[in-house]
Amino acid sequence: MPTRRLKSGAARSAPIFAALGDETRLRLVARLCAEAPVSISGLTAGSDISRQAVTKHLEVLARAGLVRGTRLGRERLYELETRRIDEARQYLDAISTEWDDALSRLKRLVEGG
């Protein structure tokens, strides 16, 4: 049975994982990690994805709180919201801890301890 912390973490983290579940969005996040801030033109350079498609993917990432756009002249520059990435990582760490604890209990039971 998951702990209360895992249940509340799931509600907060689900939109993050849903947004990252798309290969294109995951690649955009990786690009933003390496090059932020980046314009839509910069994100489409060297790829076969249209500006409109990138814009739609960035909107999904923004709704999940993963990116933010800032207007600079006629362009909008995008960068990661690292706080949301950290929240997702913390949730995965909590799941890992729960899993390790469950395996330890199983080992003790099997070994008769």
N, C-alpha and C positions, 0 to 999 in steps of 0.2 A: 504494500500500500504506500503510495507516494506521500511524502511529508507535505505539510501545509506550505512550506517554502517552495517546494517544487510545483505545487498547484498554482500558486500565485505567480511564480516565475513563468509558467507555461502561458498564462494569459498575456503577460507583458512581452514575452519573446516570440509568440506565434506569428505576429505580423512581420517580424524581422526575418524569420526562417521562411515564411511564405514568399517574401520579396526576394530573398536570396536563392529560392528554389528554381529560378529561371537562369539558364546558362548565360544568356546575354547580360542580364543584370549582374550576375556574379562577375563576369568579365569587366563590366563597367566599374564595379566596386574595386576590383584589382587595379584597374587603370588609375582610379582616383587615389588609391593607396600610394601608388608610385609617382603620380604626376600632379597631384592637386595643388591649387585649383586649376580646373580645365574647363574650357568652353565646349559647347556642343560641337562646334567645328573641330576642335581638337580631339574630341571623343570619336568623331566619325572618320577622321583622317586615317587612311590606310585600312579601312574596313569596308565591308559591303553593306553596312547598315545605314539606312537613310537617317537624315536629321530628325524627321518626324518620328521614326521608330525609337531613336535614342531619347527624344523628348518624352515619349510615352513611358519608356522604361525608367527614366529619371523621376517622373511624376510618381510612379509606384514606389520607388526607393524613398522619395521625399515623404510620401504618406506614411511609410513605415518608420520615418524618423532617421533614416540612414544617410541621407545627403541633404545639403542645403545649397540653394542657389543665391548668388549675390550679383546684383546688376552692376556692371562696370561699363559705362558708356552705352553702346548699343548691344553689348553682349551680356550674357549671364554666365558667370563662372560657378562651377559646382565643386564642392568638396565634401568629404565624409564627415558625418557626425560620429566621431569615435566613441562617444559615450554609449550610443546604442549598440555598437559592435562589442564594447566591453560588457554590456548587460547580457548579450547573447552568450558571450564566452563564459561569464559567471554562471549562467544557467546550465550550460554544458558541463562545466566543472562540478556543479551540484549533482547533476545526473551521474557523472562519473563516480563521485564519492558514494552516492547511494548504491550504485552497481558494485563497487568494490566492497562495501559493507555487506551486501547481499551474498556475494561470493565468499566472503570470510565466514559468514554464518553457515553457509552450505558446507564449506570445508570442515568446520568444527563438527557439524552434524554427521557428516560422512565418516570422519575420523573418530567419531564417538566421544568427542570432547565437549 
